[in-house]
């Protein structure tokens, strides 16, 4: 079993070594765009940052938490 176990990670690491290297350049070039996007809206909506800064995901999370707490009570 130990010999088999030692064999699998080597193959996996070899495959993993090839794939992320080719994949990495794309996410790295993608990151600057969202970061610059995030900085622009807050300065635009400075008066109502609290209401507009919340992304839909956060709103959904809050709603689910509220429903769960209501159910528990």
PETA-V599797 format. One record per backbone hydrogen bond with DSSP energy under -1.0 kcal/mol. NH is the residue of the N-H (numbers start at 1). CO is the residue of the C=O. E is the energy in kcal/mol with one decimal. If there is no record, write none. Layout:
{{NH CO E} {NH CO E}}
This chain:
{{5 1 -2.9} {6 2 -2.3} {7 3 -1.3} {8 4 -1.8} {9 5 -1.2} {11 7 -1.6} {12 8 -2.7} {13 9 -3.4} {14 10 -2.3} {15 11 -2.5} {16 12 -3.2} {17 13 -2.5} {18 14 -1.4} {19 15 -2.2} {20 16 -1.7} {22 18 -1.2} {23 19 -2.0} {24 20 -3.5} {26 23 -1.0} {27 23 -1.1} {28 24 -2.2} {29 25 -2.0} {30 26 -1.8} {31 27 -2.5} {34 30 -1.2} {35 31 -2.0} {36 32 -2.3} {37 33 -2.2} {38 34 -2.8} {39 35 -1.6} {40 36 -1.2} {41 37 -1.4} {44 40 -1.2} {45 41 -2.6} {52 48 -1.7} {53 49 -3.0} {59 55 -1.9} {60 56 -2.8} {61 57 -2.5} {62 58 -2.7} {63 59 -2.6} {64 60 -2.6} {65 61 -2.5} {66 62 -2.6} {67 63 -2.6} {68 64 -2.4} {69 65 -2.6} {70 66 -2.2} {71 67 -2.2} {72 68 -2.4} {73 69 -2.0}}
